[in-house]
Amino acid sequence: MSGVFLDTASVSLGELDFGPLERAFGPWLHYPHTAVEDLNQRIAQAEVVVTNKVKIDAHAMDSSRKLKLICVAATGYNNVDIAAATQRGISVCNVRAYATASVVQHVFMVMLALIGRLSEYQQLVKSGGWARSAHFCPLDYPFHELAGKNLGILGYGELGHGVAHVARAFDMKVLVGAHKHRAPGNGRVAFEDVLQRADVISLHCPLTPETQNMIGAQELAMMRNHALLINTARGGIVDEHALLSALREGRIGGAAVDVLTEEPPVLGNCLLDAQLPNLIVTPHIAWASLESRQRLINEVAANIKAYREGAIRNRVHA
């Protein structure tokens, strides 16, 4: 029996403990990266393959007669052809709920930075503005509290629930949005009402044909001119050019995005060149605390252990 991890460098640069994998299965071949042209050869003798972002299609599966289990070291599994795997009797499993604490922490980190105007005050200090101030406390940039503000959550799964839980500790009022173009139910608020009432909107929905450009120029125009938009979900959910226009024209108060339509943004992105104090762009790191990444490895190992015991844990279906 052998296992192959195709892209360890996408989850660890050597700081994680891979011992749980070694104890669950073995021997292992670990590759920091796997190019398309190397994939078939690397999995040819593998019974278990672990991938974070390397794509595994039907052609790759056919290169390995021994392959029985594909473990996606992530929650999203769009990089694996699930239908092809099912046809070939190959099980596919993912990892769930491992990054909640990390993502929730990131959401409130950027939320607090924006509402507290951290960037402007840091720049004021660096430029000598505090030293030149006639008062002990320069009040150049009025800011607000989270308490009493409306937080709109679009996407109310594991991460949306986690954000709502912390929001209530800040005494925020949580508005859980209904799906766009659907009537609200189960205590949810109509999509348009969330846009119009929220002081902060946090996105936690998957990228699907239904959510592609879900927040565009029309939706941004519905938002309050002081409202903040936070996207730690997927880049394609927000029309980036429309967002930049809304920020530059002062039609919303600020935004924080951890995801872009292309990652890494090798061709550039309009948001990267904006240089706006009310825009925070981070490189898809909301999920990636050290603890979160170690939980990811531990959960992959648990999936493999279950497989060895005759069960499939966290199976995904076409």
N, C-alpha and C positions, 0 to 999 in steps of 0.2 A: 504494500500500500504506500502511496506517496501523495504528497500535497504540494501545491504550488501557490504562492502568493505573488500576484503579478505586478503589484505597484505599491510596495510598502512605503515608499517615500511620500506618497500622497496622504499618509496618516501618521508617519513617524520618521524623524531624522535620527533615530537611535535612542530616544529618551523613553520609549515605552518598553514594557515587559512582555515579550512574546512567549514567555513560559507557558501560559495557559494553552496556546496553540500546540506547542510541543508535547504537552501532556495529553492533549485530546487526540492527537493523530501524529503520524510521522512515517518516514522522515519528510522534511520540508525543504523546498527550494524557495528562497526569498529573492525577489528581483525588485530593485528600487523603482524601475520603470520597465514597461514592455511596449516596444514599438509594434505596429501592425504586422510588419514583416517577420517578427520573431514569435508571434503569438502561437501559431500552430505547432511549431517545434517545441515550445516550452511546455505546452499542455499535453503533448502526445502520449506521455506515460502516466499522466496524473489521474488519480481517482477523485480527488477533491481539488477544486480550484477556488481561490479567494481573489476577488477583484473589488477594487473601490470604484474606479472609473474606466478601466479598460473594457472595451466593447467585446462581447462574445456573441457571435452570430452563428447561424446554422453551419456555415462552412467551417468555422473554428471547432465547433462541437464534433463534426465529422472527422476531424484530424485526431481525435482521441477515442479509441475504442473502450478505454477503461473508465472514462469520465462518468461519475455517478451523482456528484453533488457540486453545485456552484453556490458559493457563499458570497453574497454581495455585502461588502463591508460598508454599508450605508443603509438608509431607509429606502431611498429611491432606487428602482431597479430597471430603469429604462435603457440601461446599457447592456442588458441581456435579452436575447430573443426568447421570451418565456414560452411562446407557442412551439417553437422549434425544440426547446428543451423537453417539453411535455411529450411531444411526438417521439422523442428518442429515449424516453424513460429516465431523463436526467432531472433530479429535483433541484429546485432553486429556493434559497431562503435569504431573507434579509435581516436587518437588525432594527429594532424599534425602541423608541423612547429612551435612547441612551444619551441624547444631547439636550434634553429639556432644560436642565439647570443652566447649562452654558448659554443656550439661546435666550432664555428669559433674562439672564444677567446682562447679556449684550443689549437686549432691547431697552432695558432701563438705564444702562450706561449711556447710550446715545440719547435717550429721551431726556435724561437729566442734563446732559451736556447742552442739548439744544434749548430746553426751556430755561436753563440757568445761564445761557449765553456764555458758556465757558470759553469758547474760542476767542470771542471779543475781549473778555477780561484777561485772558492769558496774553493776548497781543498788546493790550494796554500796558500791562506790567513790563513786558519785554521792551517796549518802545520808550519806557521811562515815564509813561503817563501817570502812574501812581506816585512816583517820586516828585513829579511836578504839581501834584494835586494840592489845592489849598485846604483840603479836608482829609481826615483819616480814612474816609471811605468814598472813593469816587463812584458816582451814581450814573455814569455815562450810558449804561445799557440796562434799562429797566427789564426785570425778569419776573417770572411768575412761579407759583407753587403748583405741584401736581394735585394737591388736596382739593377736592371739589370739582376737578376737571372731568370731562367726559372722555373715556377711552373707547374708541370703536375698534372692535376686533373682527377682522374678516378672515374666516378660517378658524373653526373652533374645535380642532382636534386636540391632540396631546399638547402641542405648543401653545395653542390659543388658550386652553384651560390654564396652563402654567402662568402665562402672562396675566390672565384675569386674576388669578390667586394673589400675585404680588401687587397688582394694581389696587386691589381692595385694601391691602395693608397700607398703601399710600393714601387711602381714603378717596380714591378715584371712583367715579361712577362708570360701570362697565356696560357698554352697548354691544351685544353680540349680533353681528349682521347676518341677515338672511342671504341666500344666494342671489346673485344679480338676476333680475328678470323673473324672480319667483316670489310668491306671496310669503310673508313671514309666518312662522309658526313656532310652537314650543318656546315661547318667551323671547323669540328673536325679534330684531328690529329691521324694518325694511331697509334694503341696501341704500337707497337714496337718502333715507332719513339718517342713517349713520353718517354719511358724507356731510350732510348739512348740520348735524348736531355735535359732531365729535371735535374735541380740542386736539386730540391725538388719534391717529389711525395706525394700527399695526397689522401687517399682512402676514398670514400664516396658512395660505391655501396652496395647493399644488398647482403647477403649470399644466393646464389642459387647454384644449381648444376653447372651452368655455371661459377660462380665466386669462387667455392671451390678451394683453393690453386692456385688462379689466379696469385699470385706472388710466384713463386717457385725458385729453383736453376737456371733454365734456364733464367728466367726473371731478377733475381738479377744479373746474369752475364752480361746482356745487359746494366745495369746502369753504370753511371760514378762513378769512384772510390771515388769521394768526395760527391756524391749525398746522400740526406737524404730521408728516407721513413717514412711517418707518417700514422698510421692506427687508426682512430677513428670509423671505420665502424663495422666490425665483425672479430673475431679472425681467423675463418677458411678461410678467404680470403688469408692469408699469411702462407706459410709453415714456421713454427717457427724454426725448426731445420736448414733449409736452410738459414734463416735470421741470426741466431746465427753464423753459419759458415762464412757467408759473412762479418759479423762485425769483428769476430776474425781474419780473414785473411786480413782485410783491403781492401776488394773489394768494399765496399760502405763506405760512410763517417759517417753515424750514422742512428739511428732509434728511433722513439717514438711510443709506442703501448699503447693504452688505453683499448684494448680488447684482450682476449685470447680464445683459442679453448674451454676451460672449465672454467666456472665462477660460483662460486668462484673456484680457482685452488686447490681443496682439495688434489689432487694427485700430486701437484707440477707442475712445468713447466720449461723447459730448460732456458727460458729467465729470470726467477726470480733469478736464481743462477749465472747469467753471471758476475755481478759486473764489467760492462764496463762503462767507463766515457761517451761514445758516444751512450749509450742506456738508454732511459727513459721508465719506465713501470709505468703506473698509473692504478688504480682499477676501470675501466669503469665509470669514473666520468666526462667525457667531457660534458655530457648532463646536469649535475646535479647542476648547480648554483641554489641558493635559488630562484631567480627570475624565472628561467626556471621551477622549480618544482611547484611554485605557479601558473604559467600559465597553467601547466598541470592540476592541480585541477580545475582551472577556466574553462578550456575547457571541461573537463569531465562534469562539472555542466551544461555548455551550451548544450552539447549533450543530457543530461537528460531533460533539460528544453524543448528542441525541441521535444523530445519524448512525453512529457506531453501535448504538444500543437498539437500533431498529425503528427509530421514529424520526419524523421530519418536523423540526421546530421552526416556526415562523415561515412556513412555506408560502410562496407567492404563486398566484395563478394568472393565466393569460386573461 
